[in-house]
């Protein structure tokens, strides 16, 4: 097996110089670095990334924890992953997706291995067991999302209050008075106290009450087949609703199909705005949905910046960033039926 001593002899440098080049622990001149790397290629020397990490005291790896056992992946979630991975590479780190459950033991098991320099949590619950567990540990962490009381935590998140208000105001301007918010969250039995669903519900009910409107909240499993059944039954259960806010990307196409099968026309009979969604999902149905675009790319980049800043400067302030969704026109909203 080729060793550092072999590389040093071939490059006519010291073993320490080879170690500095391999592990990145000390700056070496470009000419010497090139000579060492050429010797490594000629001899077939292979770097040991674990050894290099131990030598540096850092792995330059960030673990992004996504609870795939509780939350199915979506196009919007993909935007978080890809933008975060690109940003991590730009800053000299690697991002590793860790699709574990939402249990504190698994989060701590990853953090305690020393394989990652920091942890980025996604799909945060209002009372998320992972957070107090990580607070007790030594590994820096940050959230994409936030708990019920995020004081003292570093996080970036969607401003669900502002997003819901934008949707309600848009539909009120078209004459709608009877609303329904449809989410996938805890009441559907899949994910306890899911932050986006519960914050959207609270904002929706507050907006409806403040404006003197009529509003209901419904929960649908995050599955297209469940969505179709939900859509077929919707008009019979809510005959007066003319405006739907839809925070359920996986069920949305099925819901629209189910409504059509039940004879409900979108947008003539029922206007729909999809919340925190993507163009990919909005264009799966006809008509294409009007939607409030999730700032997934922005939040993915900001989340990575937040955790790297915590790793490299532990005494820096804790950012708390909220970004509202952006309205994207589609064909699924119209004036309320019978509006003069």
N, C-alpha and C positions, 0 to 999 in steps of 0.2 A: 504494500500500500504506500502510495506517495505521501510524504510528510512535509511539514514546513521546512525541515532541514534540507530536504531535497530541492525545494523551490529556492531556498536561500542560496544554495550552492550554484544552481543554474543561473540565478539572477545576479550573483556576486554581491549579495547584500547580507545583512545580519538576519538571524531568525526573528529578532524583535521587529525589524522593519517589515518582514513578511506578515507578522501578526498584526501590526498596525494597519496594513493594507487590507487584510482579510476581515478584520473585525471592525474597522472604521473607528478605532479608539484614539488615533492621533493623526493630524494632517501630515501627509507625505507629498513630496514634490510630484508634479505630473509626470516628469521623466522617469523617476524611480518607480512610481505606481505602474506606469506602462510596462516597464521592464519586468516587474514582479508578475503582473497579470499575463504577460507573454509567456513567462516561464511556467505559470500555472496551466495555461492552455497546452503548452508543449508536453508537459508531464502528465496531464490529465488530473490535476489536483482538484478536488471538490471541496468547496466551502462547507462548513458545518454551521447552518444558521442558528442552531440552538447554542452552540459554543460561542458564536459571535455575539448573540444576545446576552449571554452571561458575562462576557468580557466587557460589554458596553454598560451593563446594568439595566438595559432596556431591550425589549423585543421589537419595538416600533410597530406593534400590532394592536389594533383596537377591536374588541369584541362587540358586535352589534347583536343584542339579544332580542329575538322576535319570537313570541309564544305561538309557534305554528300549530301546536296541538289544540289551542283554543281558538285561534283566529286564522281563517284561510287567507292565503296570499291573494293580492289583487293587482291590477295595473297601477293603481295609485301607490300602493306599497312599493312596487318595483321602482317608482320614481325616487322614493326615499333611498333605497339601496344603491341605485346606480349613481346618483349625485353624491352620496356620501362616500362611495368607493373612489370616485374620481377626485374628490376634494382631499381624501386621505393620501392618495398618491401624490398629489400636488404638494403636500406638506411633508412628504418623506415617510409616510406610514402606510401600512396595509390594513384594510378593513376585512374582517372575517365575520360572515353571517353565522349566528349561532341559533338555529331554530329549535330551541328547547321549550319546555312548558313554562308557565308563568309562576313557578314555585321558587321561593327564596333559596331553598337548599341547592337547586341547580345553578342559580345565579352565583351563589357564593362558591360553589364547587369550581366554576370557571375562574372567578376572580382570584381564588386562593392558589391556583396552579402556578402563577407567575408567568403564564404563557402570554398574557396580554398586559399592556401598560395601562389600559383604561377600558371602561365598559360604557356602552351607549344603550340605554333601555328604550324600547318601543312599546306601543300599545299599553300605555300606563293606565292602571286602574286608579280610581279615586282613593282607595285604601290598598295600596300595592305592597304586598309582603316583601318584595325584593328590595324596596327602598330602605326600610330600617335595617335590613340585614347588611346592605352595602355601606350604610352609614357607619356601622360598627367595624367594617373592614378597613384595609389599608389601600385598596385599589381605587383610584379616582373614577368617578362615574358622572354621567349627565343624562338628562331625559329628553326624548322627543315625545312630548306630552307632559302632563303634570298631575300630581296627586290633589286631593281635596284641599290640603294645606301645604303649598309648595314653598313656604318660607324657609330660607336657608338651603335651597336646592338650586342647582344650575339646570335650566330647562329652556327649550324652545317648543312652541306649540302653535296650533291653529287657534285663532280667536273665534271660537264657535259662537259666542254671543253676538259679535258683530256680523258673522256670516248668516246666522238665522234671521237677524233683524233685517239684513239686506233682502233676503228672500221674501219675508213677510211684507215689507214695504213695497217691493216690486209687484206683488200680487194684489195688495190692497189698492194700489194705483190703478189696477185693471178692474176694480170693482168687486173683488172677492171678499166674502165675509165669513164663509164657513171653511175651516181648514182642518187638515189632518197631517200630523208628523208621523212618518213611518221610519223606525230605526231597527237595527239588529241588536242590541245591547243586552244587558243583564236580564231584562224581563222576558227575553226569548230563550233564556236558559243556557246560553253559551259562554257568557263571560261576565263575571260578577262586577257590577259597578264600573262598566267600561266608560272611561273619561269622556270621549267624544259623544257617545250616546246620551249620557246623563247630563252633560253640560248643555247639549243641544235641547234636550227635553226641558230643562229649567229655563233656558232663554226663550224657548217657544211659548211655554205657558205664561211667562211674564209678559211677553210682547202681546199675546192674545188678550190677556186680562187688561193691560194698559190701553189697548185700542178698542176695547169693547167688542171683540170678535168672538166667534164660536170656534173652539178647537178641541180636537181629540188627539191622543197619542196611541199609536198601535205599534206592535212589535212583530217582526217577521224573521224567521230563521234565515241565516245568510246562505241561501241556496236558491238557484233559479227555479227548481221544481216547486219548492215551497212558495216562491214568489208568484208562480202561475196560479196556484190554489188561492193565495191571498188576493190576487187581482180579480179572479172570477167571483169571489164572494164579497168584494169590497162594496159595490154599489148597493147590494141588499142590506148590508150592515150600516152603511153611511149614505143614505139616499140624498142628503142635503149638501154634502161636501162638494165644493167645486175647485178646491186648491189643495194639492198634496206637496209636502216637503219630504224628500226621500233621502234618508241617510242610511243607505244599505246597498252598497255597490254590487254585491254578489246577487242579490235578489231583484235588483231593479229591472233588468231585461225581462225576467219572468213575470214581474208585476205588470209591466206594460202589455205583454202578450196576453196575460190573463184578463186584463181589463178589456182588451179588444175582443176576446172570445166571449165576454159577457155583454158585448154590445156598447161598451163605454168608449166614446170617441175622445182621443187626446189630440188637440186641446179643446175641442168644441164643448165637450161635456165636463172635462176635468183637466185643469192645468197642473203641470208637474214641474218642479224644480229639484234637481238632484244636488245634494249638498256634499262638499268635500270630495268631489269626484274628478274624473279625467275625461278627456276627449275620446279616448279609446272606448270607455264604457258608454258614454253618451251617444256614440254613433253606432252602437249595436242594435238600436231599435229605430222604428219608423213611426212617427217623426223623430229625428234626433232630439235628444233632451236638451233643454236649457239647463245649464249647470253652473255651480259655483266651483271653480277650479281649485283643487287642493294645492297649496304652495309646497308640494312635496320636494321639488328640486331645491328650493330655497332653504327649507327646513333641514333637508339632508346635509347640505353644505354647512349650515350654521351649527347643526348638532356636532359635526366633526370638528369644526373650529372650537366649539365650546369644550369638548373633551380634551382636545390636544392642548388648548390653553391651560386647562386644569392640570394636565400632566406636566407641562413645561414650566408653569408658574402657579404652584399650588396656593399662593397667598393672594392671587388676583381676585377681583370681585366676582360674584356669582351672577351671570346674565340671566335675565328673565324676559324672554322675547315672545310676543304674540303677533301672528300675522293672519289677517283675515283672508278668506277665499275671494277670488275674483270672478265676477259674473261673466259668463260666456253665452251669448245668445244661441238659441236653438229653435226648434219648431213646436215645443211642447207647452207653451203658455199663450193665452189669449184673454180677451175680456170675459168677465164672468157671464155665464148664460143668462139671457134676459135683461142684461144691462141696457138701460135706455141710452 
